Amino acid sequence: MIAKEQGIDHIQEGSDEILYKIDVPANRYDLLCLEGLVTGLLVFLGKIPIPVYKTVKPKNVERIEMTKACLQIRGHIIAAILRDVTITQTAYDSFIDLQDKLHQNIGRKRTLVSIGTHDLDTIKGPFIYDAMLPKNIKFKPLNQDKEYTGEEIMDLYANHSQLKQYLPIIKNSPVYPIIYDKNGVILSLPPIVNGDHSKITLNTKNIFIECTATNITKAKIALDTLVCAFSKYCSRMHQVEIVEVVYPNTKKFDSPDLKYRIEKINSKHATNYIGINQSPEEVAQLLTKMSLQTELKGNDELHVQVSPSRHDIIHACDIYEDIAIAYGYNKIKKTVPKTPSIGKELPLNKLTDQLREVMASACFTEALTFSLCSKEDIAEKLGHNIMNLPVVHILNPKTAEFQVGRTTLLPGILRTIAANRKLPLPIKLFEISDVILRDTMLEVGARNERHLCVVYYNKIARFEFVHGVLDRIMHVLKVSWNYNKDDTGYYLRSFKDPTFFLSRCAEIVSYGKVIGKIGTHHPEVLSKFGLSIPCTSFEINIEPFL
């Protein structure tokens, strides 16, 4: 690793310690911690049976109630309890690390889900999930030595390396969400920080876990993943205590549910889909290795039991994927697809590549610009009214640079030249790409059109130079010059366009149809793009030549 990053000369400075890199699929949340990874490997190797997760509801069940005020900021909450746990420093670090990973991926940096964990023996239920004015919130945040109000907490963590990124989630809200117990002790200010009073230590025996969220489905996945992974440290392994959740509309439910479900698949269909030859019994064994308890029901039908730790199993194809993984991708024989057709290059793309070679041989450099641009670039800077153009608008543009789809390649190339004005003259650029045109006759309301745009930028506007490039393009396309200006060949026809000089602009007509424009650009247009010397260009639609 050091040789790759720093060079062979630094190998002596390295360590002999072996490091293993494990790639975990993005949807396998159960493998994000060492506990889940080890359990999965031991089941795969047949060293332990598949864990069975259970919920326990005691007589005096803990309860958490949500107020109506929470509906305006983070409108969902669920919870769970891990009883009589024994954790080491390594397990504690893994516990915190898994929370952080769940926050980053499925929680989308705590915007969708935020997890809080507390020492249950330091607090007393029932718990209240409420939303209050920032100035009315006052508690001691985790690892702090004094109390702060909600407003002061925002200032406290404004420059914090880890927590500052989460402040905007609630900072501009009129109320902040908080969770407190029967005695008014604040447990947490989600999704920012927990309270110091209920922090977990290595001596903690009972852990209270709460998840606040804007998406209840994501919250359930995060909570199930966390309790399934760390319930192994409970005295009664894989048992989780239920918490009663009460919503403001009097809705009540138990959390977590840790439900198992049965998915039915056909083993023959699965093996044909993957391309392997396995009996139903062998397929069942493969799925069992992947922590999916499977039972054969006859006629190739398999009943697959999906545990609450496997939220990645959504469809039968996810089960097929696990069969392939357990069988081994490298053991699957490679075969030629049984399709009646043979793939080949699209004619339009083939023509595009051929024209690229022609332009490169003419000493032009290809540019690749964005297909989105600003309204100003596509209309005002070119002297046009945007209302008269077939423009496709972006509904909610994130930036002024990407407001509409380009209807011409010219603005992008002019901006490219403006960014490279220090290069030696002349600057000769071209681009062959799609433009986006509004078309109400089509179902999607728009269409793509492949254009070629050629721009020549020099101290002298050489119209004849660009005209010569156009002649070369037409010669390659086997379209001859038409002196009679009829429907055969191609010719130029005088045209008025505010983008160009009045007497130095023409339409390019091929077989009676206008396919583009050629001309010397007006100084006002060039100045709007930050250019100060003459520029000549042409742009054509190449699709008619297919």
N, C-alpha and C positions, 0 to 999 in steps of 0.2 A: 504494500500500500504506500509506504514511504517512497519507494522507487518510482512509483507512478506519479505521486504528487510533488516530490521534491528533487527527484533525480537519484541516480545510482550512487553518487558521492555521499549521500546522507544515510545509506543503509546501515552503517555502523552505529548510528545514533538510535536505531529502532529497538524495539523490544521483541523478545522471542515468544511473547504471549500470543496464543492463537485466538483470533477474533472470527466469529461466525456471523454472517449477515443473512437474515431470514426475511424473505419477502412475504408479506401477508396480504391476501386479497382485500380490497377496500371494503367489501361487504361482510367480511368475517370479523365482526366486532369481538367475538368470543376468543379470538386469538391475539388480541392486542396486549395481553398481559402474560407473564410467565406461567401463572397458574392455569389459565385456559390452554396455553400452548402445550404445557406438560401433560395435562389431562387428555388433550386430543391425541398426542403422540402415544401415550400409554394405552389408550383404547385402540388406536390404530395397530399397535404391536401386539394386542391381545393380552397385555399385562394386567389390566383392570377391566371390570365390566363398565358399561355405559352408566354414568351417574343418573340417578333419578331425583329430580328436584321436587320438593314438596313445600306447601304452605301450611302454617299452623295458626289457628285462631284461638287465643286464650279467652278465658271468661272475661277478664278485665282488659279488653282490647284498647290499644291506644287510638286516639282519634285526632285528626287534623281538619279544621274547618276553614273554608275560604269565604271571604266577605265579598260583597258586590263591588267594592272599590277596586278589587284586583282585575276585574273584567276589562278595565281600560288600559292595562299595561302588560301583564303576563297572566293570561286567563286560565291556566291549567296547573294542577299540582297533584302529585302522587307520592307515596312514601312506602318505606319498608323498614323492618328491624332485623338485625342480626344479633341473636342472643348467645351469651356465654362464649365469646370468641377469645382465641389465644393468638396474638400476633407478635411476630418478631420484627426487628428493624427492617429486614429484607421484605417481609410481607407488607409492612406499613408503607415502605417506599413504593412497592408495586401497586398498592391500593391507591395511593395519591397519583401515581403515574397513569393508571388506567382512567381515573377520573379526567385527567388533563387530556388524554387522547380522545375520550368520548366527547369532551367539550369541543375539541378542535375539528373533528370530522362530522359525526352525526349531529352534534350540537351546533355546528356552524359558528364556531367561536362564541359559544354561549348565547347566540341570538335565538336559537330554537329551543335549546335545553340547557339548564344549569343545575348541577348536582351539588348538594350540601350534605356533609356528613358530620355527626355530632355524637358526643358521649352522652348516652341516654340517662346515665346515673346522675348527671349534673343538672338535669332539667326535669320538668314535671308537666305531663299532659293534663287536659287536652291542649293541643297546639292550635294557634290561630295564624292563618295566612291572610295578611291585610295589606293595604296600600295607604300610606300616610304622606302628609306634607314633609318635605325634606327637613325643615327646621324643627319638626316635632319628633324626629327620629334621633335618638341618642344612645350609643352603646360603645363598647370597647372592641374595635376590630381585632382580628386575629393577629397575635404577636405584637400588639401595641400596648403601651403602658398607661393610657388614659382614654377617656370617652370622647367621641366626636359626634357632631350632628351629621345628618345626611349631606348637607352642603359642604361641611368641612371635610368629609370623607372624599368628596370629589376633588377637592384641592390637595388633600393628602396624597392621593394616588395619581395625580395628574402627570407626574414624571416617573412613576413606578414602571420598571422595565417590563413587568408581566401584566399588571392589572390595568394600565392606562388604556389599552386597546379595547377594554370592555366598558369603559365609562360612557361612551356615546350611546350605548343601548338604552339607558334610562335617564341620562343627564338632563335632557330637555323635556322630560315628562313632568307634569305638575305634581305627581305623586310618585313615591318610590315604594316598591314591594318590600315587605319585611315579614319574617316569621318569628313569633314569640310564644312563650309557654304560658302556663296557667298563672305564674307569678309575674308575668310581664318581662321576663328575661328574653332579650332578643337573640335568636339563634343565628340569623343571617340576614344580609341585605342582598338578595339575589338580583342579578347574576354577578355581583361584584366580589363580595367577601363574606366570610363567616364571622361569627362572634368569637371572641377569645374565651368566653365563659365555658362554652361547650366543646372546646377543641379536643380532638382525639389524641391520646398518647399511647405508649406501649402497654400501659396498665388498664386501658379501656376494656371493659368486658361486654358491654352492650352498645351497639352502634345504631343510631337513628339516621336513616337516609331519606332525604327529601329531594324531589325533582320538580322544579318550576319550569314551565314551558309555554311556548306559543303554539306548539304542535304536540298534541297528546300522544300521537302514534310514536313520534321520535322519543318522547319521554319514556314510554313503556319499554321501548327497545333498550334505551340506555340503562334504565333501572334493572330490567331483567338480566342484562349482560353483567352488571356490577354484582348483583346478589348471587347469581349462578356461579360466578368465578370465585367469590370470597366466602360463600357459605361453607366451603370446605374447612374453614378455620373454626367453625362452630362446634360445640361439644357434640351436638347432633348434626352430623355432616349433611349438607345439602338441604337443610330445613330453614325456611325463612318465615318470620313472624309477620302476620298481616297487620296493616294499619287501616282503620276505617276513614275514608275520605268523604267529607260532606261539602257539597257545592252550595252556592247561595240560593239556587232554585229548589232546595231540599233534596236534590239528587244525592244518593249515597251509594258507595261501592267499596269493595275491599281491594286493597292494593298491597303487593302485586298479585296477579292471578296465576302466573306461571302455568298457563294452560298448555297441555299437549294437544296435538291434532293429528289426524290420520290422513295421509295422502295416498291415493290409489294409483299405481302405475302398472303398465304391462311390461314385463321383463323382455319379451321378444321385441317389442317396439323400441325399448331402450337400447338393447344391444345392436339392433339394426341401425338405429340413429347414430350410435357411436362408431360402429364398424368393427365389433368384436363378436366372438362366438363363446357365449357363456350360458350355462343352464340357469334356470330361475333360482336354484339353491345357491349357486356361486354368486349370482347378482346380490342375493340377500346377504351373503357373507361380506361382500365388498361394501355394501351400505352400512353394515354393522361396524366395520372398521372405521367408517366416517362418522361414528357416533349417532347413527340413525337406525334405531331398532326396527328390524324388518321381519315381517311374517308372511310366509307363503300361503296363499288361499286357494291354490289350484287354478288350472287353465292360464298359467303364466301371470296371474294377478298377484301383485305384491302390495301389502299394506305397510306403509312406511310411517313410523311414529316420529314426528318432528318435535323436538324438545324446545322449551322456551329460550334456550341459549342459542338456537339456530334460526334467528330471524332472517337470515339470508335465503332460506328456503321459501320461495314465494310460489313457484310454478313447478310443474313436472320436469321442465328442462333443467332446473337447478339440481334436481335429484340425479338426472342423467349426467350432469357435470361431475357430481361426487362419485358416481360409478366410474367414470373415466379417470378421475384422479386416483381412486383406490386401485384400479386396474393398472394404471401407469401409462401416461401419454406416449412414452417412448416405445412401449410394447404394441401400440396400435399400428397395424400395417398401413403403409401409404398406398393409396389406390387412385387411379384416374377417375374423376367424377363422371357419373353416368348421365351426362347431359347431351342433348341432341345438337348443340351448337358449339362453335369454336369462337372464342373471343378474339377480337381484333380492334385496332385503333379506330376511333371515330373519324370519319372523313374530315370534319371540321378541325379536329386536333392535328391531323396529319398535314392539312393545308397550313395551319398555323405554324407548325415546326418548319415546314419548307420555306415559308416567308421569313421566319427568323434567320434562317441560314442566308437568305438573299440579303437581308438588311445587315447582317454581320459582315458579309463579304464586301459590303459598301462602306465599311468602317464606321458603322453606327453602333452605339452602345444601347443595350436594352435596359429599360427602366421597368420597375414593378411597383405600382402605386396602389393606394387604398381604393377599394370600390365604393367607399362612402366618402362624402366630402361635405363642406358647409354650403349653405344656401348662397352665401356671398360668392364663393368660388365658382359655382356652377352658373350663376346668373349675373349678378351685379358687376363683378369684375370683368366679365366678358361682354358687358353692355346689353344684356338681355333682361327681360321681365320674367321672373320665375313662374308667373301665372300662365305664360304662353309656352312653357316647356313641359314635356311628358315626364314629370319628375315623380319618383316614389319617395314619400316622406317617412322618416322614422317617427313612430308615435311618441316615444318618450326618450329623446336622445340624451345620453349621459354627458356629452361634450359638444361644444359648438363646432368642432372639427368634423363631426360625423352626424349630420342632420338629414341628409338625403342621399339617395343612390345616384352615382354619376351618370349623366347622359352623354358625356363626351370624355375622352381620355386627356384632352388638352390641359385642364387645370392642374392635374397631378404632375404632368411633365414640366409645366412652367414652374411649379413649386419646387420640383427637383432641381431644375436649373438654378433657381434663386438660392437654393441651399448649397450649390456648388459653383458659385460665380468666380471663385478664386482659381478654378482649373484653367489650363491654357485654352485659348480660343483656337478654332471654333469648337463649340460644344454641339455634338450631333447625337441626339437621342431618339429612340423609338419605343413604342409599346404596342403589344398585341394582346388585348384582354377584352373581357366582356364589359359592356355598359348595361345599365338597367333602365328600361323604358316602361312607363305606365301603359297598359293595354287593357281597356275595359272589356274587350271581346273574349279575353281568356278567363278561365275559372279563378286563377290566383290574382288576376288584375294587373299582372306585369309580366315582362319577358326579358330575356337576355339577348344581346346582340354582339357578335364578335367584331371589334374594330381594330384597325391598324392606324396609329398616329405617328407621324414623323415630324420632328422639329429640328430646325437648323438655327443656331444662335451664334452671330458673329458681328463684327464691326460694320459689315456691309450686308444689307438684306439681299441675298442672291436668290431671287425667285426662280431663276432658271436652274439653279442647283437642285432645289426641291422638286421642280418640274421634271428634271432628269431622273430623279429617284422614282417618281411616279411612273414615268415611262418604262423604267426597268421592271417595276412591279407588274405593270400591265403586260409587258413582253413575256415575263415568266408565266403569267396567267393565260397567255396566248390570246390576248385581246388587243387588236390592232387599232392604231389611230384612225379616226374617221374624219376625213376632210369635209365630207358632205353634211356632217352633223345630223345624221338620220338615226334610225334604230339599229344600226350595225356598228360594232366597234365602240370606241369611247372618244369623248371630246370634252372641252371646257366651255362653260357658258357663263357669261358675265352675271354677277350676283351681288346684291347689297347685304352686308352683314356688319353690324357695329363692332364685331371683334377684329375686323380687318380694315385696311385702307380702302376707301371707296372704289378706287380704280385698280386695285391690286387684289381683287377677290373674285373667285369663280367657283361655280358648282362643277363637280366631276360627274359626268353623265356616261353611263355604260349601258348599251343596248336599250336606250330610251328611258332609263330610270336613273334618278339622282342617287349616287352612292356615297357622296362626301363633298368636302370643300377643300380649297387650297387658297393660300393667300399670305400676304405680309401683314403682321399684326399692327394694330393701331398703337401709338405710343402711350395713350392713356391706359389701355389694357395692360401693357407691359409694366408701367409704373405701379399699377395696383398689385402686381405680383412681385414688386421690388426689383424689376429689371430695367436696365438703362440703355441697352443697345439693341439694334434691330433683330427681329426674329421672324422666321418664315416657317410655315407648316402646312401639312395636309393631313386629313383624316378620312378614311373610307371604311365602309362596311364590306367585309370580305365574304359574308355568307352567300351573296348572289353568285359567287364563282364556284360553288360546290357542284 
